[in-house]
């Protein structure tokens, strides 16, 4: 997991065919401690915006956005994700 401080972009990897729950755990690991506490799995959206694409809109309990996680690359070794934080 490569977290870039001072930037709104963070990246992480998951094993091939990782479950939504495994991906959610990785998303939480990249967020700040306050974002982790605010993130609501039940309010967040897991989407397939196009064939082969995946995104997670990470939301708070009040349904405001914290970040968007996007699947950026699929390889035999695993899937690469990028997280973009909301301002």
C-alpha positions as CSV (number, residue, x, y, z in Angstrom):
1,X,0.0,0.0,0.0
2,X,1.5,3.3,-1.1
3,X,-0.1,6.3,0.7
4,X,1.0,9.7,-0.5
5,X,0.9,12.3,2.2
6,X,-0.1,15.8,1.2
7,X,-1.9,14.6,-1.8
8,X,-5.6,13.7,-2.5
9,X,-4.6,10.5,-4.3
10,X,-3.7,7.2,-2.6
11,X,-3.3,3.7,-4.0
12,X,-3.6,0.2,-2.8
13,X,-3.6,-3.4,-4.1
14,X,-5.9,-6.4,-3.4
15,X,-5.5,-10.1,-4.4
16,X,-7.2,-11.3,-7.5
17,X,-11.0,-11.8,-7.0
18,X,-11.0,-10.0,-3.7
19,X,-14.4,-9.7,-2.1
20,X,-16.2,-6.3,-1.6
21,X,-15.4,-6.7,2.1
22,X,-11.7,-7.2,1.5
23,X,-11.6,-4.2,-0.7
24,X,-13.5,-2.1,1.9
25,X,-10.9,-3.0,4.6
26,X,-8.1,-1.8,2.3
27,X,-10.0,1.4,1.6
28,X,-10.3,2.0,5.3
29,X,-6.6,1.4,5.8
30,X,-5.8,4.3,3.3
31,X,-8.1,6.8,4.9
32,X,-7.1,9.0,7.8
33,X,-8.2,8.0,11.3
34,X,-11.0,10.6,11.3
35,X,-12.2,9.5,7.9
36,X,-12.2,5.8,9.1
37,X,-14.5,6.7,11.9
38,X,-16.8,8.6,9.7
39,X,-16.9,6.0,6.8
40,X,-20.2,4.1,6.7
41,X,-20.3,0.8,4.8
42,X,-24.1,0.8,4.7
43,X,-24.2,4.3,3.1
44,X,-21.3,3.8,0.7
45,X,-22.0,2.8,-2.9
46,X,-20.4,-0.2,-4.7
47,X,-20.9,0.4,-8.4
48,X,-19.9,-1.2,-11.7
49,X,-20.1,1.9,-13.9
50,X,-19.0,0.1,-17.1
51,X,-18.0,-3.5,-18.2
52,X,-15.0,-4.5,-16.1
53,X,-15.0,-1.3,-14.1
54,X,-15.6,-0.9,-10.3
55,X,-15.9,2.0,-8.0
56,X,-16.7,2.6,-4.4
57,X,-18.1,5.9,-3.3
58,X,-17.2,6.1,0.4
59,X,-19.8,8.0,2.3
60,X,-20.5,9.2,5.8
61,X,-23.7,8.4,7.7
62,X,-25.2,11.7,6.5
63,X,-24.5,10.4,2.9
64,X,-21.9,13.1,2.3
65,X,-18.9,11.9,0.3
66,X,-15.5,11.2,1.8
67,X,-13.7,9.6,-1.2
68,X,-14.1,7.6,-4.4
69,X,-12.1,4.4,-4.9
70,X,-11.6,3.3,-8.5
71,X,-10.3,0.1,-9.9
72,X,-7.4,1.2,-12.1
73,X,-5.7,-2.0,-13.2
74,X,-6.4,-5.8,-13.2
75,X,-3.5,-8.2,-13.4
76,X,-2.9,-11.8,-12.6
77,X,-1.2,-10.7,-9.4
78,X,-4.1,-8.6,-8.2
79,X,-6.1,-5.5,-8.7
80,X,-4.8,-1.9,-8.3
81,X,-7.1,0.7,-6.9
82,X,-6.8,4.5,-6.6
83,X,-8.6,6.6,-4.0
84,X,-9.5,10.3,-4.6
85,X,-10.5,12.3,-1.6
86,X,-13.3,14.9,-1.6
87,X,-12.6,18.4,-0.4
